[in-house]
Amino acid sequence: MSYEAFAEKLKTNDTVVFEPSGHPFFPALTFYPGFAWSVWKSYNKPVAETYYNSLGVLHACLRSGVRVEVSGLKHLQNLKLDENSAPIIVGNHMSSLETILLPCILFPFYVSTFVMKEELLKYPVFGKVLSGMKPVTVGRKNPKEDLVEVMKRGREIVCEEGRALIIFPQSTRHSEFKPDEFNSLATRLAKKTKVPLIPLALKTDFWGNGKIIKDLGKISPAKTVHFEFSEPVIVENTKVEHQKVIDFIQNCLKKWNAST
């Protein structure tokens, strides 16, 4: 599938389902080389080309026997902002898949970047790719300084540069959603900037965490990959909207887990 065909599907449908194109006996031996090749192709490339190459990660999922579903796209399609403004996307964090695939999904609508840990930029090759997205980085050594940086750079990104900002408020990626570890950074930034906040629920636990190397875990094709966007909101009450985001994520995960 070309990126143009992929983008057209996302721009003209509320829900898009990508069915598996293979069912290998050893899915990890199909997925990891495909993932690595896509990341390598993005090394030292322009941002747009990085997003195009990210489609290779979707193909790696499908060849590994994984089904991928993206829903709630109407909320991106119907969002009308001026060219210098973009939304904040806030969601749970399960695996490295969303870090690579989300910018590719959002690209038909917005160029995007992340709030991420500074240490990720030190990864060989992968770190260089992430650096090209010009993310907001936090060190977690001084939470107060991190907050100031996110508020400052976050406002510039969504109010002046017209790039969507993806925030995973959990301290680290985890296969289980823990509301008490899901901070209100995104809702606070959305209230300050007055740009729309779009809740995102995702399920990417087909890619498990490795026992020795976290990024090299078991690949489980029986687990469908889900991305679901909710209706954009303008945050007036941080506490209320933060709880609504949590409720949305929990309800989606409950629905998806019940269907497996």
Beta strands, then each sheet from edge to edge (+ up, - down):
strand 1: 16-18
strand 2: 68-71
strand 3: 88-91
strand 4: 112-117
strand 5: 136-138
strand 6: 164-167
strand 7: 197-203
strand 8: 225-229
sheet 1: 1+ 2- 8- 7+ 3+ 6+ 4+ 5+
end
